[in-house]
Amino acid sequence: QVRLVESGGSLVEPGGSLRLSCAATGKTFNIGLMAWYRQAPGKQRDLVALITYGGATNYADSVKGRFIISRDNAKNTVHLQMNSLQPEDTAVYYCSAQRGGTTYWGQGTQVTVSS
């Protein structure tokens, strides 16, 4: 089993920045793809960004140029640097990790962008 715990969500004004972190514990060896998803009220959960074990990344079009995903394999952590935040970025952000054909999820962290 892999346990994921997110942190860093908060209330921020438009144009501001936040850094989300996700720490994996448990059977963390052979964790492959890690990603961030988000879910706004009444909407489906959407992919924000993903990163492979080797560091290759991919982003949703809506966050390209504003968000940066990174990971530290030695510490089993993944981060999401979010810049130029807008109200439409408001959502619960979830960390995910794939290991052995199973996708694990964190409990989510709330990001609210509002003045």
Stockholm file with secondary structure:
# STOCKHOLM 1.0

chainA/1-115         QVRLVESGGSLVEPGGSLRLSCAATGKTFNIGLMAWYRQAPGKQRDLVALITYGGATNYADSVKGRFIISRDNAKNTVHLQMNSLQPEDTAVYYCSAQRGGTTYWGQGTQVTVSS
#=GR chainA/1-115 SS CEEEEEECCCEECTTCCEEEEEEEEESCTTCCCEEEEEECTTSCCEEEEEECTTCCEEECTTTTTTEEEEEETTTTEEEEEECSCCGGGCEEEEEEEEETTEEEECCCEEEEECC
#=GC SS_cons         CEEEEEECCCEECTTCCEEEEEEEEESCTTCCCEEEEEECTTSCCEEEEEECTTCCEEECTTTTTTEEEEEETTTTEEEEEECSCCGGGCEEEEEEEEETTEEEECCCEEEEECC
//
